[in-house]
Amino acid sequence: MRVDGLTVQSWRRFGNDRLYVNDASGRTVGYFDRKASKLHVDDPAMQYAVLEVLAPFLGNEAPALQHHAAMQPVVAGRDLAGNIAGAAVAQQAARLRPALVQRWVAKLLGQRTAATSWDVGAQGERIVGRRLERLREGGWQVLHSIPLVSGADIDHLLIGPGGIFTVNTKHHRGARVTVTRDWVRVNGHQYPYIRNSRHEAAGAARRLRGALGRPVEVRGVVVFVGAGSLKVRHAPADVLVTSDEAVASLMGSRPYALGPDVVRGVFQMARQSRMWSS
């Protein structure tokens, strides 16, 4: 089966039973071990795509897949305003981090561990989080690391005079990033970042609409951290794309859309974990 350039291939050999997910170039981006009911994805940026393409193959195994992807369980009624940027990803990295001796050997040999990509992702979220926090002076509110019932999380939710935005951070230090409408290429490899951001914003809009009892518009934002170059050849119609250096000025210059009372009302609702965990 092929979904947006990703192909699922069943592999049974030497007592193993796995579903491999490969990209358009044939590179393996992840696999699900049926015997262990465990998902393996080295790059957390690909987790949404891998989960989506594997779902039709799993049947009753889908809950096990979601359990593996889950971060900390959501406590009903918990105030999310105290969440730290990158916290959920950092927790996942900590769970995957090998023992001290193994980390030392991996570093000596220049090898990546399973936790490496998650550590890099957490660092990127912290960088973007600090930049978004500066917008508070302009009447904006920010939430970080919002855990969802699916096991994923929203990196940042930005609510302010310019509207409501889900902000997704992608940390690709020194990479060549090119955006063409719905697709992103990083050093030649294609990623579904735009599609994922669009789905994330739509999901947030549904939840806020249900909680507030009225339609809410939410727009997705993809922020690239540390990229060597970022070229937007054809901007997506409904998703903003920017760098971490420019994100605060971009969001702060958005046209006026929400008054202070609306911003406060949406923020008070969005900060409640039960809104995202149902």
N, C-alpha and C positions, 0 to 999 in steps of 0.2 A: 504493500500500500504506500502511496506517495501523497504527502500533504505539504504544500508550500516548500517543495524542495527536499523534504525529509522522507526517507524511505525506511520502513520497518522490515527487518529480515529475521525469520525464525532460524535458530541455530541449536541443533541437538547433537552432541558428540561427547564422548568420554564421560558419560554420565551427567553432562550438563544440559540444561534446558533454558535457553536465553532468547530474549527478543532484543535485537540490536537496532539502534536508530542511527542511520547514516545520513550525512548531508549530500548535496548534489555532486560533490567531488569524490564521494565514497568514503570520506573520513567519518569514523565513529564518534558520535557526540554523546552517546549514553547507551545503557542497556538495562533491561529488567531481568533479574534472575528469578525464574519461576519457582525453583526449588527453595530458595531462601526468602522469597517474597520481598526482594530488596531492589531498590532502584539505585543505579550508579550514574551520576552526571558530574563530570569534572568541572564544567563551567556553569555556575549558577545562573548566568544570563540565559542559558538554554533550557532551564528547567520547565518554564511554561510550555515551550514548544514540544519538548520531549513528552511531558505529561499528556498534552493534547493528542499527539500522534499515536501514543501507546494505548490510550483509553479504549478504543474499539476492540482491541485484542485481549483485554484483561478480564472482562466479565466480572465474576465474583472476586477477582484479585484486585480490582480497582481500589477498594478500601485500604488494602495493605499498602498500595502505592501511595495513596494520600497520607497514610500514617507515617510512612518513611519521610515524606516531604515536609511534614508538619514541623513548625517551630514549637515554641512553648505554648501550652494550651491556654486559651483565652478564658479569663475569669470574668463572669458576667458582672457588669456594672463597674469594672475597673476604669479609672481615669487614665486615658491615653496621653494626656497633656505632658506627663512626666517622662514619656518614652524618649530614649536617646537615639539619635540618628545612627543607623547601622547596627543597632543592638541585636535584632533578630538574626541577621547574617553572621554577626560575630559569635552568637551562641552556637550556630550550626558549625562554624569553623572550629570552635572549641571542642565540640563533640567528635569531630573528625580528626583532630590534631593527634599525631602519633606521639609516642613517648619521647623524652628529651634526647636519648641516644639516637633514635631513629631520625629525629629532626636534624640533629647535628650531622649525621651521615648524609642525609638528603641534601643539606646545604653544601656540604663539602663536595658532593658529586654534581651539584648544580641541578638536582632533580626537584620536581614539583610534587608535593604531597596532595592528598585529597582535600586538605584544608586550605591549600594555597589560594585557589580561586575565590573561596569564600572570604578569606582574609582581605584579598584585594578588593572585593566587592564592598566589604564593610568600610574599608578605608575611603573608597569613593563616596559612599553615602555620608560619611562624616564630613568630608570636604564640602559636598553640596549642602548638607544640613547647616553648616556654619554660614554659608553664603545666604541661604534662605532666611536664617534667623535675623539677618540685617534688615529684612523687609518689615519687621514688626514696628519699626519707627514710623513707617508709612501707613499704619493701620491694618497690616496683614496679620493673620494667625497661621501658625504652622504646626502640623502634627507629623511625627516620625514613626517609622517601623510599626505600621498598623497591621496587626495580625488578622488574617481572614480565616473563615471556617474551612476553606479549601486546603489550608496549610501554607499558602503563599502569604506574602505581605506587601503592603503598599509602602514604598520607600519614604515618600513624603506626600502630605496633603496640604495644599496651599489655599487659603481662603482669604480674600481681601477685596479691596475696591475694584480690582481688575477682573474678578470672577473666582471660580473654583477650579483647581487644577490638581491632577494626580501627577507627581513628578517621579520619573523612573531614572535611576542613575546607572550609567554604564562606564566602567573604569577600564580604559584601554590605553595604558601608558605608551606614548610614542607611536601609536598606530596611525595608519592612513584610513580615515573614515569618509565614506562617500554615501550620500543619501539621495535616492532617486524615487520620489513618490513613496510607495509603500515598502521599499526595501532599503536595507542598510548593508553596505559592504565594509568589512573591517579587514584590512590587509588582503583583500581579494575574496574573503569568505563572507557568504551571505547570511544575515541574521534577521529574524522576524520582529525586530524591536518596535517598529511602527504599529504593526498589527497588535502586538501584545499591549502596547500603551493605549491603543484605541479601546481594546476590550476592558482594560483596567479602569479607564475613565467611565465607560458605559456601566460597568458594575457598580462603581462608586455612585454614579447618578441614580441608579435604581434603588440603592439602599437609602440614600439621602431623601429621595422622593417618598419612599415608604415611611420613613421616620418623620418627615416634615409635613406630609400630606399634600404636597404640591410639586409640580415639575421643577427639576433642578438641572441646570446645564453644567456639565463637568468636562473639561478638556484635558487631554493627555499632553505631557511634556517629556521628552527624552533629553537627558543631559549627559554629554560625554565629558569624562574627566581625564585630563592629561593627554588627550589625543595629539599626535604630532601634527596632523592636519585634519580639518573638518570642512568638507565641501558639500553644500546642499545644492545639488544640480536642479532638482525639481522638488520644492517643498510639499509635504503632504498637506492635503486640504484641511484636515481636522486635528493634526498633531503638531505641536511646536517642537523644533529641534534646535539645540543650542549647546554651548560649551559651559563648563563650570564657571569660567571667568566672566561670562556674559549673562548668566542666568538671572542674577539679581536685577541688573539694569533692564533686561528684557521684560521681566514680570512687573517691575515697578513702573514701567512705561505703558502698561496695558490700558486700553480705554476704560473709562469709568463704567462700572456695571452694577456694583452692589453698594448700598448705603451702610453706614456703621452698624445700624440695628440689625440688618440682615446678616452681616458678617458675624456679629456676636451670636445671633441665633443659630446659624449653621454650625459655628464652631462649638457651641455648647452641646449640640446634638452629636456632632462628629467625634467629640472627645470621649464618648461613652463606648466602651468596648462591646457592650451587648448589641449595639447597632450593627457591628461588623461580624458578630459571631453567630447570628441566627441563620 
